[in-house]
């Protein structure tokens, strides 16, 4: 009887936890999975910032079009995007703010949007310099432009 009880306790004691080898195998498997999945996740993340910048440019472009409808012109480069939320000096007929949140947000990388009117590529040029905050670039560093 005493021997049987000892066997049961040893079976229970062995089945309560994991061995160090089992834990190491699981950690290696998790590490391999992370090394395969991680780069894909970061690639999607950078692509989503580019898409978010494009959507912000569309929103600002719509506000600029509304500004033009009411005033007959786009804000000048000197007035900038601030003219969408604050009345510029010597402007009659301004009926803003033209943005819902009454604020001009920065691009997804935390940089200011670039604006030029009259534009070289249309009535106005509106763009984000991308992750590197410099003209040009490719991949996640590429500029996001209203005219493309």
Buried (B, 14 or more C-beta within 10 A) or exposed (E): EEEEEEEEEEEEEEEEEEEEEEEEEEEEEEEEEEEEEEEEEEEEEBEEBBEBBBEBBEEBBEBBEBBBEEBEEBBBBEBBBEBBBEBBEEBEEBEBBBBEEEEBEEBBBEBBBBBBBEBEEBEBBBBBBBBBBEEEBEEBBBBBBBEE
